[in-house]
Amino acid sequence: MGLAFSPDGKRLAAGFGAFSSLGGFNSQRGGVAVWDTEALTKGGKPRYLPSDKGGVAGVAFGPDGSTLAAAFRGPNYAGGGVLLWVTNGPHPFGDPRTFSEGQGAITGVSFSPDGKRLAAVSSSRGTVTLLDVAQGLPVGGKLTTVGLTTDAAFNADGTTLAAGFRFGGDGGVALWDLSEGLRIGDVPDVLVGPTVGGLEAAGIAFLPDGKTLAVTFGGDVALVPTDPPSWIRQAGSIANRNFSPSEWVRFFPREPYRRTFENLPGGSHEAGSAKSL
């Protein structure tokens, strides 16, 4: 996001220079403005952290507030990367470290809960790159969505990463299990609902339970579950029945029959009943 409070609420950071007066992404320069929130209420001026590498589209403080990351992109999405400032110590907000430069325009950043990893979003490439904060190097391969990636967020224990994306006039959320390095899948559209489905997932954030995701679609916000068992429960409540034996053979011809929803009544598969189970 382009705005971020420090964890203690004492600082507010805002990226600038990402948009031109014509609405394009053509800025050669940009940076981050950082306010002391107490001084801000009294009209205090911000500290400016300039960047000659491009406009800053997203900022994020580390979980302990000791670091500030900024996503930058060059004119017309040509190049980009991540800037990282130390916010405390004898020389706060000195020269920043530069990460992931040359990997495409970076449009968003998000810290893992332990502050050891940073998710860098490249909208134009439809990817999320995990960076080791200490080393400034990528961790594993790029995580790819099926469209233009808009935002990324870690869950509370850092084991799941969610990324919003858009594809044409559609959109959604992709999920990865980071402990296994595997993509869980995309949040099913049916769980988002008809009110907000089919639009760009512009912003995402996990709730503290780590299993629920707040997603902004257009002018609406949806709370959607992110754990597959909850998807199964939701699908059962919508279908209100199990597969019939004939349906099971049609969709899963190589799998032995089983009831998908144990809480729903069913007939006898052994008897070859064709009624819904």
SERO-4910 file (N, C-alpha, C, O; in steps of 0.05 Angstrom, whole numbers):
BEGIN
 pado doro    nc1    nc2    nc3   cac1   cac2   cac3    cc1    cc2    cc3    oc1    oc2    oc3
  Met    A     17    -24      0      0      0      0     18     25      0     41     24      8
  Gly    A      6     48     -8     21     72    -10     24     87     17     38    106     19
  Leu    A     10     77     37     11     89     64     15     67     85      6     45     82
  Ala    A     31     73    105     36     53    126     43     67    153     59     86    153
  Phe    A     30     58    174     38     67    201     59     48    212     59     24    205
  Ser    A     77     58    228     96     41    242     80     26    263     59     34    272
  Pro    A     90      2    272     75    -14    292     67      1    317     46     -5    329
  Asp    A     84     20    326     77     35    350     60     59    345     52     74    363
  Gly    A     54     64    319     36     86    312     49    113    313     35    134    310
  Lys    A     75    115    318     89    140    321     98    152    294    105    176    293
  Arg    A     98    136    273    106    146    247     86    138    226     73    118    228
  Leu    A     84    155    206     67    150    182     84    154    158     97    175    154
  Ala    A     85    134    140    101    136    116     82    136     92     61    122     92
  Ala    A     89    152     72     73    154     47     91    155     23    110    171     22
  Gly    A     87    137      4    102    138    -21     92    159    -39     68    167    -38
  Phe    A    110    170    -56    101    191    -75    117    188   -101    138    175   -102
  Gly    A    107    201   -122    120    201   -147    112    178   -166    124    176   -187
  Ala    A     93    161   -158     85    139   -175     67    147   -197     66    134   -218
  Phe    A     51    168   -193     32    177   -213     40    204   -224     48    222   -210
  Ser    A     37    207   -251     41    232   -263     15    248   -263     -6    238   -255
  Ser    A     16    273   -271     -8    290   -272    -28    279   -292    -52    286   -291
  Leu    A    -19    262   -311    -37    251   -331    -48    224   -323    -63    212   -338
  Gly    A    -41    215   -299    -51    190   -290    -34    166   -297    -41    144   -291
  Gly    A    -12    171   -311      6    149   -318     28    144   -298     30    159   -278
  Phe    A     44    124   -302     66    118   -284     92    125   -298    107    108   -308
  Asn    A     98    151   -299    120    161   -315    140    177   -299    158    189   -310
  Ser    A    139    176   -272    157    192   -256    185    181   -256    189    157   -252
  Gln    A    204    199   -261    233    191   -260    242    190   -231    261    176   -224
  Arg    A    229    206   -214    238    208   -186    214    204   -168    191    208   -176
  Gly    A    219    198   -143    198    195   -123    211    192    -96    233    203    -92
  Gly    A    198    179    -78    209    175    -52    188    169    -31    165    162    -38
  Val    A    195    173     -6    177    168     16    177    192     35    199    203     41
  Ala    A    154    201     43    151    221     64    145    208     90    126    191     91
  Val    A    159    214    111    155    202    138    148    224    158    164    242    162
  Trp    A    125    221    170    117    240    191    119    229    218    115    205    222
  Asp    A    126    245    238    121    239    266     92    245    271     83    268    268
  Thr    A     76    225    279     47    229    280     39    249    301     19    264    297
  Glu    A     54    252    322     47    272    342     51    300    331     35    318    335
  Ala    A     74    303    316     79    329    304     60    335    281     53    358    276
  Leu    A     51    313    268     33    317    245      7    330    254     -4    346    239
  Thr    A     -2    323    278    -27    335    287    -24    365    293    -44    380    296
  Lys    A      1    374    294      6    402    299     17    416    275     29    438    276
  Gly    A     14    403    252     23    415    227     52    411    221     64    425    204
  Gly    A     65    391    234     93    386    229     99    376    201     82    364    188
  Lys    A    123    382    191    131    374    165    144    346    165    155    338    185
  Pro    A    142    332    143    153    305    142    183    305    136    194    325    126
  Arg    A    196    283    141    223    278    131    220    265    104    204    246    100
  Tyr    A    235    275     84    233    264     57    256    246     52    280    253     56
  Leu    A    250    222     42    270    202     34    269    200      4    253    184     -7
  Pro    A    285    215    -11    282    216    -40    294    191    -54    311    177    -43
  Ser    A    283    185    -77    293    163    -94    295    173   -122    277    184   -133
  Asp    A    319    169   -134    323    177   -162    319    153   -180    325    154   -204
  Lys    A    308    131   -169    304    107   -185    276    105   -196    271     89   -215
  Gly    A    257    120   -186    230    119   -196    210    126   -174    218    130   -151
  Gly    A    185    126   -181    164    133   -162    158    109   -144    162     86   -151
  Val    A    150    116   -119    145     95    -98    115     90    -97     99    108    -92
  Ala    A    108     65   -102     80     57   -103     70     44    -77     46     45    -72
  Gly    A     88     32    -62     80     18    -37    101     20    -16    125     21    -22
  Val    A     93     22      9    111     23     32    102      4     54     78     -2     56
  Ala    A    120     -5     71    113    -22     93    135    -20    114    159    -20    108
  Phe    A    127    -18    140    146    -20    162    149    -49    170    131    -65    167
  Gly    A    174    -56    179    178    -82    190    163    -86    216    154    -66    227
  Pro    A    158   -111    224    141   -116    248    151   -103    273    135    -98    291
  Asp    A    177    -97    276    186    -84    300    191    -54    295    201    -40    313
  Gly    A    185    -44    271    187    -16    265    215     -7    259    220     17    255
  Ser    A    235    -25    259    263    -17    256    271    -14    226    293     -4    221
  Thr    A    254    -22    208    260    -20    180    235     -9    165    213    -12    174
  Leu    A    241      4    143    220     14    125    226      6     97    248     12     87
  Ala    A    208     -8     84    212    -17     56    194      0     37    172      7     44
  Ala    A    205      5     13    190     19     -7    193      6    -34    215     -1    -42
  Ala    A    170      2    -47    170    -10    -74    171     13    -94    156     32    -93
  Phe    A    190     11   -113    192     32   -134    191     20   -162    197     -3   -166
  Arg    A    183     37   -180    181     29   -208    190     53   -225    185     76   -219
  Gly    A    204     46   -247    213     67   -265    192     77   -284    169     67   -283
  Pro    A    198     96   -301    179    106   -320    167     84   -337    181     67   -348
  Asn    A    141     85   -340    127     65   -357    133     36   -349    136     19   -367
  Tyr    A    136     32   -323    141      5   -312    169     -6   -321    173    -30   -318
  Ala    A    186     10   -331    213      1   -339    231     -1   -315    241     19   -305
  Gly    A    235    -25   -305    252    -29   -282    239    -23   -256    217    -11   -255
  Gly    A    252    -30   -234    241    -25   -208    256    -41   -187    276    -54   -194
  Gly    A    247    -40   -162    260    -55   -141    249    -47   -114    227    -35   -112
  Val    A    265    -53    -93    257    -47    -66    279    -31    -52    302    -39    -54
  Leu    A    271    -10    -38    290      5    -21    284     -2      8    261     -5     16
  Leu    A    305     -4     24    302    -11     52    318      8     69    343      9     67
  Trp    A    304     22     87    317     40    106    317     29    134    298     16    142
  Val    A    338     34    149    338     29    178    327     54    191    335     76    185
  Thr    A    307     50    209    293     73    220    303     82    248    294    102    258
  Asn    A    321     66    260    331     74    286    361     72    287    374     70    266
  Gly    A    373     73    311    402     72    313    415    100    310    401    120    310
  Pro    A    441    100    308    455    126    307    450    142    281    453    166    281
  His    A    444    128    259    439    142    234    413    132    221    414    118    201
  Pro    A    391    140    233    365    131    222    360    144    194    368    167    189
  Phe    A    347    128    177    340    138    151    364    147    134    362    167    120
  Gly    A    386    133    137    410    139    121    406    127     93    383    123     84
  Asp    A    428    123     79    426    112     52    412     85     52    420     67     68
  Pro    A    393     80     35    378     55     36    393     33     21    410     38      3
  Arg    A    387      8     28    396    -15     12    376    -18    -10    352    -12     -8
  Thr    A    385    -29    -33    368    -33    -56    367    -63    -61    387    -76    -65
  Phe    A    342    -74    -63    337   -102    -68    324   -106    -95    311    -88   -105
  Ser    A    329   -129   -106    313   -139   -129    312   -119   -152    292   -118   -167
  Glu    A    333   -102   -155    333    -83   -177    336    -98   -203    351   -117   -205
  Gly    A    322    -88   -224    324   -100   -250    305   -124   -254    306   -137   -275
  Gln    A    288   -130   -234    270   -152   -236    242   -144   -244    223   -159   -240
  Gly    A    240   -120   -256    214   -110   -264    203    -90   -244    213    -88   -222
  Ala    A    183    -75   -252    171    -55   -234    159    -68   -209    143    -87   -212
  Ile    A    166    -59   -186    155    -69   -161    134    -49   -151    139    -25   -149
  Thr    A    110    -60   -146     87    -42   -140     77    -46   -111     59    -31   -103
  Gly    A     88    -64    -96     79    -68    -68     98    -85    -53    113   -101    -64
  Val    A     99    -81    -26    116    -96     -8    101   -103     17     83    -89     26
  Ser    A    109   -126     28     96   -135     53    116   -152     69    129   -170     57
  Phe    A    120   -146     95    138   -161    112    125   -186    123    100   -186    128
  Ser    A    140   -207    126    131   -231    141    129   -223    171    142   -204    179
  Pro    A    113   -238    187    110   -230    215    136   -230    231    138   -214    250
  Asp    A    156   -246    223    181   -246    238    201   -226    226    223   -222    237
  Gly    A    193   -212    205    210   -191    193    234   -202    177    250   -186    168
  Lys    A    236   -228    174    259   -240    160    255   -241    130    275   -243    115
  Arg    A    230   -240    121    225   -241     92    208   -217     83    193   -206     99
  Leu    A    211   -211     58    196   -189     47    183   -198     20    197   -209      3
  Ala    A    157   -195     17    144   -202     -8    143   -177    -25    132   -156    -18
  Ala    A    155   -179    -49    156   -157    -68    138   -164    -92    141   -184   -105
  Val    A    118   -147    -96     97   -152   -117    105   -137   -142    111   -113   -142
  Ser    A    105   -152   -164    109   -141   -191     83   -143   -206     76   -165   -216
  Ser    A     68   -122   -208     41   -123   -220     43   -131   -250     28   -148   -259
  Ser    A     61   -118   -265     62   -122   -293     71   -151   -300     63   -161   -321
  Arg    A     87   -163   -283     97   -190   -289     79   -211   -275     83   -235   -280
  Gly    A     61   -202   -259     43   -222   -246     57   -240   -227     50   -264   -225
  Thr    A     77   -229   -212     92   -246   -194     95   -234   -166     91   -210   -163
  Val    A    103   -251   -147    111   -243   -121    138   -256   -116    141   -280   -119
  Thr    A    158   -239   -108    185   -250   -102    189   -248    -72    185   -226    -60
  Leu    A    197   -270    -59    204   -269    -31    233   -263    -28    250   -275    -40
  Leu    A    239   -242    -12    267   -233     -8    275   -238     21    260   -234     39
  Asp    A    300   -248     24    312   -250     50    322   -222     58    339   -211     45
  Val    A    311   -211     80    317   -184     87    346   -180     95    358   -160     88
  Ala    A    358   -199    109    385   -197    118    405   -197     94    424   -182     93
  Gln    A    399   -215     75    417   -219     52    409   -202     28    426   -196     11
  Gly    A    384   -194     27    375   -179      4    372   -196    -21    373   -185    -44
  Leu    A    370   -222    -18    369   -240    -41    342   -255    -42    329   -259    -21
  Pro    A    334   -264    -66    309   -279    -68    311   -305    -54    332   -318    -52
  Val    A    288   -314    -43    285   -340    -29    267   -357    -47    243   -351    -48
  Gly    A    277   -377    -59    261   -394    -76    255   -380   -103    265   -358   -108
  Gly    A    238   -392   -119    230   -380   -144    207   -361   -141    195   -358   -120
  Lys    A    201   -347   -163    179   -328   -163    153   -343   -161    149   -364   -172
  Leu    A    134   -330   -146    107   -341   -143     90   -327   -163     88   -302   -163
  Thr    A     77   -342   -181     63   -330   -203     33   -333   -201     23   -355   -195
  Thr    A     18   -311   -205    -11   -313   -206    -19   -316   -235     -3   -319   -253
  Val    A    -45   -316   -240    -55   -319   -268    -62   -293   -281    -75   -292   -301
  Gly    A    -54   -271   -269    -60   -244   -280    -40   -224   -270    -18   -231   -262
  Leu    A    -48   -199   -269    -32   -177   -258    -34   -177   -228    -56   -173   -218
  Thr    A    -12   -181   -214    -13   -183   -185    -17   -155   -173     -3   -136   -181
  Thr    A    -35   -153   -154    -42   -126   -143    -32   -122   -114    -26    -99   -107
  Asp    A    -31   -143    -98    -24   -140    -70    -16   -167    -59    -22   -187    -71
  Ala    A     -1   -167    -36      6   -192    -24      6   -188      7     11   -167     17
  Ala    A      1   -210     21      0   -209     50      6   -236     62     -1   -257     51
  Phe    A     21   -236     85     27   -261    100      5   -265    121     -7   -246    131
  Asn    A      0   -290    128    -18   -295    150     -2   -292    176     22   -286    176
  Ala    A    -15   -296    199     -3   -288    225     22   -304    232     40   -293    245
  Asp    A     24   -329    223     48   -344    230     68   -346    207     88   -360    208
  Gly    A     62   -332    185     81   -331    162     82   -355    145    100   -358    128
  Thr    A     63   -374    149     64   -399    133     48   -398    108     52   -414     90
  Thr    A     31   -378    106     14   -375     82     17   -347     70     17   -327     85
  Leu    A     20   -346     44     21   -320     30     -3   -319     11     -9   -337     -4
  Ala    A    -16   -296     11    -39   -291     -7    -31   -268    -26    -17   -250    -18
  Ala    A    -40   -271    -51    -34   -250    -70    -59   -244    -86    -71   -263    -97
  Gly    A    -68   -219    -87    -90   -211   -104    -82   -207   -133    -59   -200   -138
  Phe    A   -100   -213   -151    -93   -209   -180   -118   -201   -195   -140   -204   -186
  Arg    A   -113   -191   -219   -134   -185   -238   -127   -196   -266   -103   -197   -273
  Phe    A   -147   -205   -280   -142   -216   -307   -166   -207   -324   -188   -217   -322
  Gly    A   -160   -188   -342   -182   -176   -358   -201   -162   -339   -193   -145   -323
  Gly    A   -226   -169   -341   -246   -157   -323   -251   -174   -298   -270   -168   -283
  Asp    A   -235   -194   -294   -239   -213   -272   -216   -210   -252   -197   -194   -256
  Gly    A   -217   -225   -230   -196   -224   -210   -200   -245   -189   -219   -260   -190
  Gly    A   -181   -246   -171   -183   -266   -150   -159   -265   -131   -145   -245   -131
  Val    A   -156   -286   -115   -134   -288    -95   -121   -315    -98   -134   -335    -97
  Ala    A    -94   -315   -100    -79   -340   -100    -66   -344    -73    -59   -325    -59
  Leu    A    -63   -369    -65    -52   -376    -39    -29   -396    -42    -29   -414    -59
  Trp    A     -8   -392    -25     14   -410    -25     20   -419      4     18   -403     23
  Asp    A     27   -445      7     37   -456     32     67   -452     32     81   -467     18
  Leu    A     77   -433     47    106   -427     46    123   -447     60    146   -450     54
  Ser    A    111   -462     79    127   -482     93    134   -505     75    154   -518     79
  Glu    A    117   -510     55    122   -531     35    130   -520      8    139   -535     -9
  Gly    A    128   -494      5    135   -482    -21    115   -489    -43    123   -490    -66
  Leu    A     90   -494    -36     70   -504    -55     47   -484    -57     39   -471    -37
  Arg    A     36   -482    -81     12   -466    -84    -12   -482    -76    -17   -504    -85
  Ile    A    -27   -470    -57    -51   -484    -47    -73   -482    -69    -88   -502    -73
  Gly    A    -74   -460    -82    -95   -456   -103   -105   -428   -101    -94   -411    -88
  Asp    A   -127   -423   -115   -140   -397   -115   -165   -399    -97   -179   -419    -97
  Val    A   -171   -377    -83   -196   -376    -67   -219   -379    -87   -222   -363   -105
  Pro    A   -236   -399    -84   -258   -403   -103   -276   -379   -104   -283   -366    -84
  Asp    A   -284   -372   -129   -301   -348   -133   -327   -350   -117   -337   -330   -107
  Val    A   -338   -374   -113   -363   -377   -100   -361   -368    -70   -381   -360    -59
  Leu    A   -337   -369    -59   -334   -361    -31   -333   -331    -29   -339   -320     -8
  Val    A   -326   -317    -50   -325   -288    -50   -353   -277    -52   -360   -257    -39
  Gly    A   -370   -290    -68   -397   -282    -70   -403   -264    -94   -385   -251   -104
  Pro    A   -429   -264   -102   -436   -249   -126   -434   -219   -123   -432   -204   -143
  Thr    A   -435   -209    -99   -435   -180    -95   -408   -168   -104   -408   -146   -115
  Val    A   -386   -182    -97   -360   -170   -103   -343   -188   -122   -321   -180   -129
  Gly    A   -353   -211   -130   -338   -228   -147   -335   -216   -175   -350   -199   -183
  Gly    A   -314   -226   -190   -311   -218   -218   -297   -191   -221   -296   -181   -243
  Leu    A   -286   -180   -200   -271   -155   -202   -243   -158   -192   -236   -178   -179
  Glu    A   -227   -138   -197   -199   -139   -188   -197   -140   -158   -211   -124   -144
  Ala    A   -181   -158   -148   -175   -159   -119   -154   -138   -113   -130   -143   -114
  Ala    A   -163   -114   -107   -145    -91   -105   -128    -91    -80   -105    -82    -81
  Gly    A   -139   -100    -58   -124   -100    -33   -132   -124    -16   -155   -132    -16
  Ile    A   -112   -135     -1   -118   -158     16   -104   -155     43    -83   -142     45
  Ala    A   -115   -167     63   -103   -167     90   -114   -191    106   -139   -195    105
  Phe    A    -97   -205    120   -106   -227    137   -117   -216    163   -107   -197    174
  Leu    A   -138   -229    173   -147   -224    200   -128   -238    219   -114   -256    211
  Pro    A   -129   -231    245   -110   -243    264   -112   -273    266    -93   -287    275
  Asp    A   -136   -285    259   -138   -314    262   -122   -329    241   -118   -353    243
  Gly    A   -111   -315    221    -94   -327    201   -109   -344    181    -96   -354    162
  Lys    A   -135   -347    184   -150   -365    166   -171   -349    150   -186   -361    133
  Thr    A   -174   -323    155   -194   -307    141   -180   -283    128   -162   -271    140
  Leu    A   -188   -277    104   -175   -256     88   -196   -235     81   -218   -241     72
  Ala    A   -189   -210     86   -206   -188     77   -196   -180     50   -172   -174     46
  Val    A   -214   -179     30   -208   -173      3   -225   -150     -7   -250   -150     -3
  Thr    A   -213   -130    -19   -228   -108    -31   -232   -113    -61   -212   -117    -75
  Phe    A   -257   -113    -70   -264   -116    -98   -281    -92   -105   -304    -90    -96
  Gly    A   -270    -75   -122   -285    -51   -129   -290    -35   -104   -272    -27    -90
  Gly    A   -316    -29    -99   -322    -13    -75   -332    -30    -52   -342    -19    -32
  Asp    A   -328    -56    -53   -337    -74    -32   -314    -89    -19   -292    -90    -29
  Val    A   -319    -99      5   -300   -115     20   -313   -142     26   -335   -144     36
  Ala    A   -298   -164     21   -308   -191     27   -289   -204     47   -265   -201     45
  Leu    A   -300   -218     67   -285   -235     85   -287   -264     75   -309   -275     75
  Val    A   -265   -275     67   -265   -302     56   -246   -321     71   -225   -312     79
  Pro    A   -254   -346     75   -236   -365     88   -214   -373     69   -217   -373     44
  Thr    A   -191   -380     80   -168   -387     63   -158   -416     68   -140   -425     54
  Asp    A   -170   -430     86   -162   -458     91   -180   -477     75   -204   -475     77
  Pro    A   -169   -496     60   -185   -514     43   -207   -529     58   -228   -532     47
  Pro    A   -203   -538     84   -226   -551     98   -250   -533     99   -273   -543     97
  Ser    A   -246   -507    102   -269   -489    103   -282   -486     76   -307   -482     74
  Trp    A   -266   -489     55   -278   -488     28   -297   -512     24   -318   -510     12
  Ile    A   -288   -535     34   -304   -559     32   -331   -556     47   -352   -563     37
  Arg    A   -329   -545     71   -353   -541     87   -372   -521     73   -396   -526     72
  Gln    A   -361   -500     61   -377   -480     47   -390   -493     22   -413   -488     16
  Ala    A   -374   -509      8   -385   -522    -16   -408   -541     -8   -428   -542    -23
  Gly    A   -405   -555     14   -426   -573     24   -452   -558     31   -474   -567     25
  Ser    A   -448   -534     43   -472   -518     50   -487   -508     25   -511   -504     26
  Ile    A   -471   -504      4   -484   -494    -21   -497   -517    -36   -520   -515    -46
  Ala    A   -482   -539    -39   -493   -562    -55   -514   -577    -39   -534   -586    -51
  Asn    A   -511   -579    -13   -529   -592      5   -533   -622     -2   -554   -634      4
  Arg    A   -514   -634    -15   -515   -663    -21   -487   -672    -29   -470   -656    -36
  Asn    A   -483   -698    -29   -459   -710    -39   -462   -718    -69   -484   -716    -79
  Phe    A   -440   -726    -81   -442   -737   -108   -458   -763   -108   -456   -779    -89
  Ser    A   -473   -768   -129   -485   -794   -132   -463   -812   -143   -443   -802   -154
  Pro    A   -467   -839   -142   -447   -857   -153   -441   -852   -182   -418   -853   -191
  Ser    A   -462   -846   -198   -458   -841   -227   -443   -815   -231   -426   -814   -249
  Glu    A   -448   -795   -215   -433   -770   -217   -404   -774   -210   -386   -764   -223
  Trp    A   -399   -790   -189   -372   -795   -180   -356   -809   -203   -333   -802   -208
  Val    A   -368   -829   -215   -354   -843   -237   -348   -824   -260   -327   -826   -273
  Arg    A   -366   -805   -265   -362   -786   -287   -338   -768   -281   -322   -763   -299
  Phe    A   -336   -757   -257   -315   -737   -251   -290   -749   -240   -268   -738   -244
  Phe    A   -292   -772   -226   -268   -784   -214   -268   -814   -221   -270   -831   -203
  Pro    A   -264   -821   -246   -267   -849   -254   -246   -867   -242   -250   -892   -241
  Arg    A   -223   -857   -234   -202   -874   -224   -200   -874   -193   -183   -887   -181
  Glu    A   -219   -861   -180   -219   -859   -151   -242   -876   -140   -264   -875   -150
  Pro    A   -236   -890   -118   -259   -905   -105   -278   -885    -93   -271   -863    -84
  Tyr    A   -304   -892    -94   -325   -873    -84   -322   -868    -54   -316   -885    -38
  Arg    A   -326   -843    -47   -328   -835    -19   -346   -810    -17   -349   -795    -36
  Arg    A   -357   -807      6   -374   -784     11   -356   -760     17   -339   -761     35
  Thr    A   -359   -739      1   -343   -714      5   -351   -700     31   -335   -689     45
  Phe    A   -377   -700     36   -388   -685     59   -399   -705     79   -422   -714     76
  Glu    A   -384   -711    100   -392   -731    119   -417   -723    135   -431   -740    146
  Asn    A   -422   -697    137   -445   -688    153   -471   -689    138   -492   -683    150
  Leu    A   -470   -695    112   -495   -696     96   -504   -725     93   -487   -743     89
  Pro    A   -530   -731     94   -539   -758     92   -535   -769     64   -533   -754     45
  Gly    A   -534   -796     62   -530   -809     36   -540   -837     36   -545   -848     58
  Gly    A   -543   -849     13   -552   -877     10   -529   -896     10   -507   -888     19
  Ser    A   -533   -919      0   -513   -940      1   -498   -941    -26   -510   -948    -46
  His    A   -472   -935    -26   -456   -938    -50   -453   -967    -58   -453   -973    -82
  Glu    A   -450   -984    -38   -446  -1012    -44   -469  -1024    -59   -466  -1042    -75
  Ala    A   -493  -1013    -53   -517  -1023    -66   -520  -1012    -95   -538  -1019   -110
  Gly    A   -502   -993   -101   -503   -981   -128   -526   -962   -131   -535   -957   -154
  Ser    A   -535   -950   -109   -557   -932   -111   -550   -908   -128   -528   -897   -126
  Ala    A   -568   -899   -145   -563   -876   -162   -573   -851   -150   -570   -829   -162
  Lys    A   -585   -853   -127   -595   -828   -115   -572   -812   -102   -551   -824    -96
  Ser    A   -575   -787    -99   -554   -770    -88   -546   -779    -61   -563   -786    -44
  Leu    A   -519   -780    -56   -508   -789    -30   -497   -765    -15   -487   -769      7
***
